Amino acid sequence: MSALHGAACQANNRAVSLPPVRVPPRFRGPFRTDDHARALYSEGAGIYRVLPAAVAVPQDVDDLVTLVRWARKSGMPLAPRRRSRAVRRILA
């Protein structure tokens, strides 16, 4: 899953400054905001290279519910992804 800031994440194929994104309370899975994790996620996200504000990988259903509630409350959009090679590299 990715917390996206939409088109504001990208300007002329370069990352732009984003406001800090904090890990949702009670979220236990990996939650990364570093450039490396964001770039790996966007590399495998399809033809449109939109850099997410963060990459979150829920550990279980409770983590997923926590993440969805946090996104709804904060107004942060989510882009779900299956566990791909890019996501496995983020976790490595």
C-alpha positions, 0 to 999 in steps of 0.5 A: 500500500502506498500513501500517495500525494497524487501528482504533487509527488512528481514534477518533471520526473523528479521527486518534490518535497512532501510534508512529513508523513508519520506512521499511523498509530498502532500500525505494526508493519513496515512503514517507510518514507525514505527515498529508496523505498518510495522509488522502488515502489513507484518503479513497479507501480506501472507506466506512471511513475508517481512517487508515494509519500510513504510505503506501508506493508500491513502485517495482517488484517488488523494492520490493514484496518488501522491503515485504512482508518488512518487514511480516511481520517487524515485524507491520505489516499491509498494505492493497494498493491500485491506483494511484488518483487519491488515490495519484497526489495523494499522489505529486504 
